[in-house]
Amino acid sequence: MEPRQLGGCDLVCAAISFGQGIASPLQLALPDVLVLPLSELPTLAPLLTLLFDEAFSNHYGQEPVLTRLLETLLILLLRHMVELGLCQQGMLAGLSDPRLARAIAAMHLRSEEGWTVATLAQEAGMSRARFAAHVQVQTGLSPLGYLTQWRMQLACQQLLAGESITQVALGAGYSGSIAFSRAFEREFGLSPGRWLKAQKSATPK
């Protein structure tokens, strides 16, 4: 995070990391550019005032305070985008639809369950065919394709955190390490072990 002053304009810049591994569904759902006039978000005024005051001061503990403020700002901006339907495709577009949001939330919270298109459609309160078609239109993925992408994102983070392949496999809803490894290799073209080794080799020392 870096505050700058440009000709009377106060500018606060921040870099947000989504972690290593495949691009997260949230990252893929974000537009390349988003411009939101502050007049459309009056409830953010107190937070932005605090953010700018902190950015251009030199108080003890400034960095963690700025980090928390920026995280809060990002969450509120994402909420605004979902509520107004500003994203036309991807996870945020799915969350903008109350029916799909129920199924997506279930996948996120209970990714290890043995979900099928039928059980996910029940979560959404829709017919199987209509649900599958609607998910495809809104997110660009089939329901199980979205679930696999989400599971693999979680699996990547868990592997990087040092969990064993067996632990990650069971946590991702697979029957064992062999089934998980096959799914992982279909997604990345590498076995989990080789992928992890490549990630560690690419990480700056």
C-alpha positions in Angstrom: 0.0 0.0 0.0 1.4 3.4 -1.0 -0.1 6.9 -0.6 0.8 9.5 -3.1 0.0 13.2 -3.7 -0.5 14.2 -7.3 -1.2 17.9 -8.0 -3.8 18.3 -5.3 -5.2 14.8 -5.8 -4.8 12.4 -2.9 -4.2 8.8 -4.2 -4.0 5.6 -2.2 -2.7 2.6 -4.1 -2.9 -1.0 -2.9 -1.9 -4.4 -4.3 -4.2 -7.3 -3.5 -2.9 -10.9 -3.6 -5.2 -13.8 -4.3 -2.6 -16.4 -3.3 -0.7 -18.9 -5.4 -2.3 -21.5 -7.5 -5.0 -21.2 -10.1 -6.9 -17.9 -10.4 -9.6 -17.8 -7.9 -13.3 -17.6 -9.0 -13.4 -14.1 -7.4 -10.3 -13.0 -9.3 -11.8 -14.2 -12.6 -15.1 -12.5 -11.9 -13.6 -9.0 -11.4 -13.7 -6.6 -14.3 -10.5 -5.2 -15.7 -11.5 -1.7 -14.6 -14.1 -0.5 -12.2 -14.9 3.2 -11.7 -17.4 4.0 -8.9 -18.2 7.6 -8.1 -18.2 8.2 -4.4 -21.6 9.8 -4.7 -23.0 6.4 -5.4 -21.5 5.0 -2.1 -22.2 7.6 0.6 -22.0 4.9 3.3 -18.3 4.5 2.5 -17.5 8.1 3.4 -16.5 7.5 7.1 -14.3 4.5 6.1 -12.6 6.4 3.3 -11.9 9.4 5.6 -10.3 7.1 8.1 -8.3 5.4 5.3 -6.9 8.6 3.9 -6.2 10.0 7.3 -4.2 6.9 8.2 -2.5 6.7 4.8 -1.1 10.2 5.1 -0.1 10.1 8.7 2.8 8.4 10.4 1.3 6.5 13.3 2.6 3.5 15.1 1.0 0.3 13.6 0.0 2.1 10.4 0.6 -0.9 8.1 -1.8 -3.4 9.8 -4.4 -0.7 10.3 -4.3 0.2 6.6 -4.4 -3.5 5.6 -7.6 -4.0 7.7 -9.2 -0.8 6.3 -8.5 -1.8 2.7 -9.8 -5.3 3.3 -13.0 -3.8 4.7 -13.2 -1.4 1.7 -12.8 -4.3 -0.8 -15.5 -6.4 0.9 -17.9 -3.4 0.8 -17.1 -2.7 -2.8 -17.7 -6.4 -3.7 -21.0 -6.3 -1.8 -22.0 -3.2 -3.8 -21.1 -4.8 -7.1 -23.2 -7.9 -6.2 -26.2 -5.9 -5.1 -26.2 -3.8 -8.2 -25.3 -6.6 -10.6 -22.3 -4.8 -11.9 -20.6 -8.1 -13.0 -22.1 -9.8 -15.9 -20.3 -13.1 -15.6 -18.4 -15.2 -13.0 -18.9 -15.8 -9.3 -20.1 -12.3 -8.6 -22.7 -12.6 -11.3 -23.9 -15.8 -9.8 -24.0 -14.3 -6.3 -26.2 -11.4 -7.7 -28.9 -14.0 -8.4 -30.5 -15.0 -5.1 -31.3 -18.5 -6.2 -27.8 -19.2 -7.6 -26.3 -17.5 -4.6 -27.7 -20.2 -2.3 -26.1 -23.0 -4.3 -22.8 -21.2 -4.7 -22.7 -20.5 -0.9 -23.4 -24.1 -0.3 -20.5 -25.2 -2.5 -18.2 -22.7 -0.9 -19.1 -23.7 2.7 -19.4 -27.4 2.1 -17.1 -28.1 -0.8 -16.3 -31.6 0.5 -19.8 -32.9 0.1 -20.7 -35.2 -2.8 -22.6 -32.6 -4.7 -24.5 -33.4 -7.9 -26.3 -31.1 -10.3 -29.5 -32.3 -8.8 -28.6 -31.6 -5.1 -27.2 -28.2 -6.1 -30.4 -27.4 -8.0 -32.4 -28.3 -4.8 -30.3 -25.8 -2.9 -31.2 -23.1 -5.5 -34.9 -24.2 -5.5 -34.8 -24.8 -9.3 -35.2 -27.6 -11.7 -32.1 -29.5 -12.6 -32.1 -28.4 -16.3 -32.9 -24.8 -15.6 -30.3 -24.6 -12.8 -27.5 -26.1 -15.0 -28.4 -23.7 -17.9 -28.5 -20.7 -15.6 -25.2 -21.4 -13.9 -23.6 -21.8 -17.3 -24.9 -18.4 -18.5 -24.0 -16.6 -15.3 -20.6 -18.0 -14.5 -19.4 -19.4 -17.8 -19.0 -22.8 -16.2 -21.2 -25.9 -15.6 -22.2 -26.4 -12.0 -19.7 -29.2 -11.4 -17.1 -27.3 -13.4 -17.5 -24.4 -11.0 -17.3 -26.8 -8.0 -14.2 -28.4 -9.4 -12.5 -25.0 -9.9 -13.4 -24.0 -6.3 -12.2 -27.3 -4.9 -8.9 -27.0 -6.8 -8.4 -23.4 -5.5 -8.8 -24.6 -2.0 -6.6 -27.7 -2.6 -3.8 -25.5 -4.0 -3.8 -23.3 -0.9 -3.8 -26.4 1.4 -0.9 -28.0 -0.4 1.1 -24.9 -0.2 0.3 -24.8 3.6 1.9 -28.2 4.0 -1.1 -30.5 4.2 -0.6 -34.0 2.8 -2.2 -35.0 -0.5 -4.4 -37.5 1.3 -5.7 -34.8 3.7 -6.3 -32.4 0.8 -8.1 -35.1 -1.2 -10.5 -36.0 1.5 -11.1 -32.4 2.4 -11.9 -31.7 -1.3 -14.6 -34.4 -1.4 -12.6 -37.1 -3.2 -12.6 -40.7 -2.2 -8.8 -40.8 -1.9 -5.5 -39.5 -3.1 -5.6 -41.4 -6.4 -9.0 -39.9 -7.5 -7.9 -36.5 -6.4 -4.5 -36.7 -8.2 -6.3 -37.7 -11.4 -8.6 -34.7 -11.2 -5.8 -32.4 -10.2 -3.7 -33.5 -13.2 -6.7 -33.0 -15.6 -6.9 -29.4 -14.3 -3.2 -28.5 -14.3 -1.4 -31.0 -16.4 0.7 -31.9 -13.4 0.4 -34.3 -10.5 -0.1 -32.5 -7.1 3.5 -33.4 -6.0 5.0 -32.1 -9.2 2.8 -28.9 -9.1 3.8 -28.2 -5.5 7.5 -28.7 -6.3 7.2 -26.3 -9.3 5.4 -23.7 -7.1 8.1 -23.9 -4.4 10.9 -23.6 -7.1 9.2 -20.4 -8.5 8.8 -18.8 -5.0 11.6 -16.1 -4.5 13.9 -17.1 -1.7 
